[in-house]
Amino acid sequence: MDMGRESRWEKDAMTVEIVFALVTAAVLAGVIFAVAWTVVLAFDLSGSAERAMLAGGALLGAAAGVWRLVRVLLRFDKQRRMGH
């Protein structure tokens, strides 16, 4: 076999890890936004307070999703380089 090239198993593992990272990042972002939405509904916010809370929830959710995505992929790359 060719040295230095990924096997089919390694490519499949990378694909699974990428999908896992994307799905968990999207779920985390969605949960954070849902919490912000719940706060808006629970405290009956309206107007600028509602928009600010939802914008903050969206921003925080997006940041947490990107953080999760990067963290999972970096952890996978580190394990792959160590040979696990």
C-alpha positions in Angstrom: 0.0 0.0 0.0 1.0 3.6 -0.4 2.7 5.1 2.6 1.5 8.5 3.7 -1.9 8.2 2.1 -5.1 7.6 4.2 -6.8 4.3 4.0 -10.5 4.0 3.3 -11.0 3.4 7.1 -9.2 6.6 8.0 -11.2 8.6 5.4 -14.4 7.2 6.8 -13.3 8.0 10.4 -12.6 11.6 9.3 -16.0 11.9 7.7 -17.8 10.5 10.8 -15.9 12.9 13.0 -16.7 15.9 10.8 -20.4 15.0 10.8 -20.3 14.5 14.6 -18.6 17.8 15.1 -21.1 19.6 12.9 -24.2 18.0 14.5 -23.1 18.6 18.1 -22.1 22.2 17.2 -25.5 22.8 15.7 -27.3 21.2 18.7 -25.3 23.2 21.2 -26.0 26.4 19.3 -29.7 25.5 19.1 -29.9 24.8 22.8 -28.3 28.1 23.7 -30.7 30.0 21.4 -33.7 28.1 22.8 -32.6 29.1 26.4 -32.6 32.8 25.2 -36.0 32.3 23.6 -37.3 30.7 26.8 -36.1 33.7 28.8 -37.9 36.0 26.4 -41.1 34.0 26.8 -40.8 33.5 30.6 -40.3 37.2 31.4 -42.7 38.4 28.6 -40.0 40.6 27.1 -40.9 42.8 24.2 -39.4 45.5 22.0 -35.7 46.2 22.2 -35.3 43.9 25.2 -36.7 40.9 23.2 -34.5 41.7 20.2 -31.4 42.1 22.3 -32.0 38.9 24.2 -32.6 36.9 20.9 -29.6 38.6 19.2 -27.4 37.8 22.2 -28.7 34.2 22.3 -27.9 33.8 18.6 -24.5 35.3 18.9 -23.6 33.2 22.0 -25.0 30.1 20.3 -23.0 30.7 17.2 -19.8 31.3 19.2 -20.4 28.1 21.2 -21.1 26.1 18.1 -17.9 27.3 16.4 -16.0 26.5 19.6 -17.4 23.0 19.8 -16.7 22.4 16.1 -13.0 23.5 16.4 -12.5 21.6 19.7 -13.8 18.3 18.3 -11.8 18.5 15.1 -8.6 19.5 16.9 -9.0 16.6 19.3 -9.6 14.2 16.5 -6.5 15.5 14.6 -4.4 15.1 17.8 -5.6 11.5 18.3 -5.0 10.7 14.6 -1.5 12.0 14.7 -0.8 9.9 17.9 -2.0 6.9 16.0 -5.2 6.1 18.0 
